[in-house]
Amino acid sequence: MDATWPPRGDVFDSRCPSRSVLDHVTSKWAVLVLAALDTGELRFSALRRRIDGVSEKMLAQTLRTLESDGFVAREVAPTTPPQVTYSLTDLGSGLTAQLTGLLDFITTRLPEIQAARRP
């Protein structure tokens, strides 16, 4: 096979589908959902408690998007009422491993970032 197989996306090309995936996974709520699920599966209410400030609507929308992109798995237990849990897929775990570095950078370098913001 040639070095370009499998074909790669080009996030710099506005027509490439990778651009919408980039948009999905770099939203504030998506990053926080992925990071929260990195510790293990969680139910919707636990995710909402963990991610301070997210509305129910935004959390549901973010979970649907991440599920449709293959990063999050949704499992419904046959109980009354049904219990829904969310977890990372293998694809989601790989992505979250990359995001963890970003989050670590921001949290550890926050004093420098805040100092740079001051006039």
C-alpha positions as CSV (number, residue, x, y, z in Angstrom):
1,M,0.0,0.0,0.0
2,D,1.0,3.5,-0.6
3,A,1.9,5.9,2.3
4,T,-1.4,7.7,2.0
5,W,-3.5,4.6,2.7
6,P,-5.8,4.7,4.6
7,P,-6.7,8.2,3.3
8,R,-6.3,10.9,5.9
9,G,-8.4,14.0,6.4
10,D,-7.3,17.5,5.9
11,V,-8.6,19.8,8.6
12,F,-7.3,22.8,6.7
13,D,-9.7,22.0,3.8
14,S,-13.1,23.5,4.5
15,R,-14.8,20.7,2.5
16,C,-13.2,17.8,4.5
17,P,-15.4,16.0,6.9
18,S,-12.6,16.2,9.5
19,R,-13.5,19.8,10.0
20,S,-16.9,19.0,11.5
21,V,-15.3,16.4,13.7
22,L,-12.7,19.0,14.9
23,D,-15.6,21.3,15.7
24,H,-17.4,18.6,17.6
25,V,-14.5,17.5,19.8
26,T,-13.1,20.9,20.5
27,S,-16.2,22.4,22.0
28,K,-15.9,23.2,25.7
29,W,-18.7,20.8,26.6
30,A,-17.3,17.9,24.5
31,V,-13.8,18.3,26.0
32,L,-15.3,18.2,29.5
33,V,-17.6,15.2,28.7
34,L,-14.7,13.2,27.3
35,A,-12.5,14.1,30.3
36,A,-15.2,13.1,32.7
37,L,-15.8,9.8,31.0
38,D,-12.1,9.1,31.1
39,T,-12.5,8.0,34.7
40,G,-15.2,5.4,33.7
41,E,-18.8,5.1,32.7
42,L,-21.2,7.6,34.1
43,R,-25.0,8.1,34.1
44,F,-26.4,11.3,32.7
45,S,-27.1,12.8,36.1
46,A,-23.6,12.1,37.3
47,L,-22.1,13.7,34.2
48,R,-24.3,16.8,34.8
49,R,-23.1,17.0,38.4
50,R,-19.4,16.6,37.4
51,I,-19.5,19.2,34.7
52,D,-20.5,22.4,36.5
53,G,-22.5,24.9,34.5
54,V,-23.6,22.6,31.6
55,S,-27.4,22.7,30.9
56,E,-29.3,19.5,30.5
57,K,-30.0,20.4,26.9
58,M,-26.3,21.1,26.1
59,L,-25.2,17.9,27.8
60,A,-27.8,15.8,25.9
61,Q,-26.8,17.4,22.6
62,T,-23.1,17.0,23.2
63,L,-23.5,13.3,24.1
64,R,-25.6,12.7,21.0
65,T,-22.9,14.3,18.8
66,L,-20.1,12.4,20.5
67,E,-22.0,9.2,20.2
68,S,-22.7,9.8,16.5
69,D,-19.0,10.4,15.9
70,G,-18.1,7.1,17.6
71,F,-16.4,8.6,20.7
72,V,-19.0,7.8,23.3
73,A,-21.1,4.6,23.8
74,R,-24.6,4.8,25.2
75,E,-26.0,1.8,27.1
76,V,-29.6,1.4,28.2
77,A,-30.2,-1.1,31.0
78,P,-33.6,-2.9,30.8
79,T,-34.9,-1.5,34.1
80,T,-37.9,0.6,35.0
81,P,-37.2,3.5,34.5
82,P,-34.4,2.7,32.0
83,Q,-30.9,3.5,33.3
84,V,-28.6,5.0,30.7
85,T,-24.9,5.0,31.1
86,Y,-22.2,6.6,28.9
87,S,-18.7,5.5,28.4
88,L,-15.8,6.1,26.0
89,T,-15.3,3.9,23.0
90,D,-11.8,2.8,22.0
91,L,-11.9,5.8,19.6
92,G,-13.0,8.1,22.4
93,S,-10.2,6.8,24.7
94,G,-7.6,7.5,22.0
95,L,-9.0,11.0,21.6
96,T,-9.2,11.6,25.3
97,A,-5.6,10.6,25.8
98,Q,-4.7,13.5,23.5
99,L,-7.0,16.0,25.2
100,T,-5.6,15.1,28.6
101,G,-2.3,16.8,27.7
102,L,-4.2,19.9,26.7
103,L,-6.2,20.0,30.0
104,D,-3.1,19.3,32.0
105,F,-1.2,22.1,30.3
106,I,-4.0,24.6,31.0
107,T,-4.4,23.7,34.6
108,T,-0.7,23.6,35.5
109,R,0.1,26.7,33.6
110,L,-2.9,28.7,34.7
111,P,-1.0,31.2,36.8
112,E,1.2,32.1,33.8
113,I,-1.8,32.4,31.5
114,Q,-3.6,34.6,34.0
115,A,-0.5,36.8,34.4
116,A,-0.3,37.2,30.6
117,R,-3.8,38.4,30.5
118,R,-3.1,41.3,32.9
119,P,-2.3,44.7,31.3
